Amino acid sequence: MTQRNNNYCVILAGGKGRRLWPVSRERFPKQFIDFFNVGRTQLQQTFDRFAKFIPQENIFVNTSEDYLELVKEQLPKLADDHIMAEPIHRNTAPSVAWAAHRIVHLNPNANVIIAPSDQSIFNEDIFQRNVEEGLEFVSQHDSLLTMGIRPTRPEPCYGYIQEGESAGMEGIFKVKAFTEKPDGNFAQLFMDSGEWYWNTGMFLSNARYLNECMSLILPVALGCQEVCRGNFSIEEENAFIREKFPSYPNLSIDYGILEKSDNVYVLRCGFGWADLGAWHSIYEAKSRGKGDNVIIDSNAIVENSKNNVIKVPKNRLTVIDGLDGYVVAEHENVLLICRKEASSNLIRKYINEVQIKKGEGFV
């Protein structure tokens, strides 16, 4: 079994959360919001979940300098050198490269799970068991291990992983293919085949191998290794990142590493999962009331309406009549009403328009 003090976690919390606009705003995105009024934000819930079985001193949070104070405020027990604040927004590959570099220098025997901060986990006991199984596997194999969930519906908003041959351990298979956000027909085929799993965006590796993989696609990161060779200095590393990070490519970990490597596996997981990154996925993940409406912490009267997701301020009464398949979301100075199925694409369009025509105060 892996030693507990060799297990690490990196929580990715630097996104702008635009797909949940207008409730999620650029200055205060979704990971810092108690979206469902449960008493803890998405980031805090993710941290709590991992702190149950990974030493707190082994948990790191990757974020943007814009959100550094929010992370400190919401996770006051997290040491400053465990918050990795990027000077400019990039995709997940540079974030993971930096985290892998730091952790392997702290502990060459480390095993690490990389996880987004905005997911819903339905059974945390099974989640812990699956993660520990994965950490055990990567401690013995130089590989990248994704966490897959068997689809419960043909969801076109998720990524999919196709399993290949067995890795020789129960529930772990070589990855045959990745597909990102297929159309509805393909999503149905994937679900019916039994070979495809939802890509949770979480993956595991031992830190040494992960660091080697990241250095292949981000050679500029090698400069950081040279700066920090010998006596490891957090200050030197932070200074290097502040200077060099803007030159890193805007590259996702899926596209940069997982889809190009021959050494990627998938772990069949049974903990139940939902991505909380978009209005449509929140509708699919949450329990529904009368008319299959999802009403989130709102003071609303809903009549003759169905298949909607509604989140409006509790300090005002909202009356909705005759809507079918819409998002109704209000926060501060913006009210959004749009078709649920097209909400992600429409929101991108309207954020750009609003930013140009109305200014930053509305995004």
C-alpha positions, 0 to 999 in steps of 0.5 A: 500500500502507498504511504499516506504521507506520499499522497498529494492533491492539486485542486485547480481553481483558477477558472473564470466560470463564465458558463454560469454567468451571471451568477458566476462573475469574472471577479467572483467565479463559481468555485468561490460561491456557495451555489446551493446554499449548503454552507460551503463554497465549491472550493471549500467542499472540494478541499474538505473532501480530499482532506478526509484522506490526504494530509492537509499539508499535501493539498495544493490549490492552483489559482489566478493571482486575481483570486489569491485573496479569495483562496486565502479567505476561504481556506485560511488553514492552507499555507501560503506556499501551498497556493500557486497563483498564476500571473495570467490565465492559461489552460490546465497544462501549464498549471499541472506542469507547475504543480508537478514540478513543485511537488516532485521537488518536495517529495520525489516519491509523491503520488498525486491526484489533479482535480477541478474545484467545481464537481459534485460527488454523490458518494464520498466513501466510494470516492475515497476508495476509488482515489486510493485505488488509483494512487496505489496503481500510479505508485507502481506504474509510470502512467497517467490514470483518468477517472471514468464514470459510466454514463447514466444519460447521453450527455453531449456536454461531457467528455468521454473515454473509451476503454481498451484492454485490461491493465491487469488490475481490477477496474483499470483499462488502457485508454483507447480513445478520448472524445470531447462533447459529442453530439447527442446521437454519438453520446447515445451510441457511446452510452449504449456500447458500454465501452465509454465513460464520462471523463471526470477531468480528474487524473492521477500519476506519480509526480516524477512521471508526471513531471517528465511528461509535462517537460516534454510539451512545456520545455520552457518549464525546464528553465524552472528546474534549472533555477531551482536545482540544488537548494529548492526555493519557493521564492525563486520558483515563484519569481520565475513563474511570474516572469515566464508564465505568460509565454506558456501555451494556452493548452489543456491537459487533455489535449496536451498530454492525455490524448497524445500519450500511449501510457494512459489508463482509465479507472472505472469509478462508482462514486456518482459524479456531475460537472457543475460547470454549466447551467445545463449540467446543473439541471441534469445533476440536481433533483427536480421538483414539480414540472421537472424544474430545478429551483436553486435557493430561490423565492419563486412561484412557478406555474405551467412551466417545465424543464427549467433551471431557476436561480434568482435572489431570495430577497425578491419574489419571482413569478414564472408562467409558461416557460419550457426548457429555459434558464432563468438566472439573476445576480446583482445587475444582470438577469439572464433568460435563455434556452437551457440546451443552448445556454453554454454557447449563448452565454459566451456570445452574450458575455462578449457582447455585454463586455463590449457594449455595456462594460466590465461591470456586467461580466 
